[in-house]
Amino acid sequence: MIDDYRFGEITIAGKTYRTDVIVYPDHIDAHWWREQGHNLAINDIKNVIDAKPDVVVIGTGELGLMQVEKETVDHLKKLGIKIIVLPTKKAYIEFNRLVTTQKVVACLHLTC
């Protein structure tokens, strides 16, 4: 479960991170960054796809400025993976809602 989020930081299971993160069912990748910064491409989430989640929740930043490429959305849908794209505050709440009933991975941009 994600405890809290505010611009530039997120607290997960009592530990605070100040970098963009991917939250997997069994671990956290605290060194996640995209090749094009504020653009999310398929290559940026290869490990997420390999984890075979039911749902991927994308947090696009406080103001929702990170863009998810259409090809990325289409690729996940083609694989049968549901994708939810929201500003990070709403994304972490949605992740917490789903995490007890589905295999969910969250990719969370913490600024912008």
Stockholm file with secondary structure:
# STOCKHOLM 1.0

chainA/1-112         MIDDYRFGEITIAGKTYRTDVIVYPDHIDAHWWREQGHNLAINDIKNVIDAKPDVVVIGTGELGLMQVEKETVDHLKKLGIKIIVLPTKKAYIEFNRLVTTQKVVACLHLTC
#=GR chainA/1-112 SS CEEEEETTEEEETTEEECSCEEECSSCEETTCCCTTSSEECGGGGHHHHHTCCSEEEEEECSSCCCEECHHHHHHHHHTTCEEEEECHHHHHHHHHHHTTTSCEEEEEECCC
#=GC SS_cons         CEEEEETTEEEETTEEECSCEEECSSCEETTCCCTTSSEECGGGGHHHHHTCCSEEEEEECSSCCCEECHHHHHHHHHTTCEEEEECHHHHHHHHHHHTTTSCEEEEEECCC
//
